Amino acid sequence: MCLAHKNANLLVTNKLAISFRQRHILEIQVVSPKCVSSTKKRYEETGTVSDRSRSGRPRKLTLRDKNYIFREIRKDPTSSDQKLATDFNSKTQAVRISNNYY
């Protein structure tokens, strides 16, 4: 989220700004009308301007898991992905993907 959108979010969540019309908010902040209207609508529906949770499959590996794998690869670059998978107790394919991004 860019600075202009953050400022628009702050302005929309301000109790006084809720009574403002979009035109007044646009005059104060340099943001698109779509940004103001969607932020205001999201605030009215959910009571917050933070992003909604997205649907979909959760990630297989967390950032902590990836860091562990990268550390192991740095220690021993010749280690196989199957050995890492058994050490990590994960599927080989997930380790192989992380190994490719190293």
Buried (B, 14 or more C-beta within 10 A) or exposed (E): EEEEBEBBBEBBBEEEBEEBEEEEBBEEBEBEEEBBEBBBEBBEEEEEBEEEEEEEEEEBBEEEBBEBBBEBBEEEEEEEBEBBBEEBEBEBEBBBBBBEEE
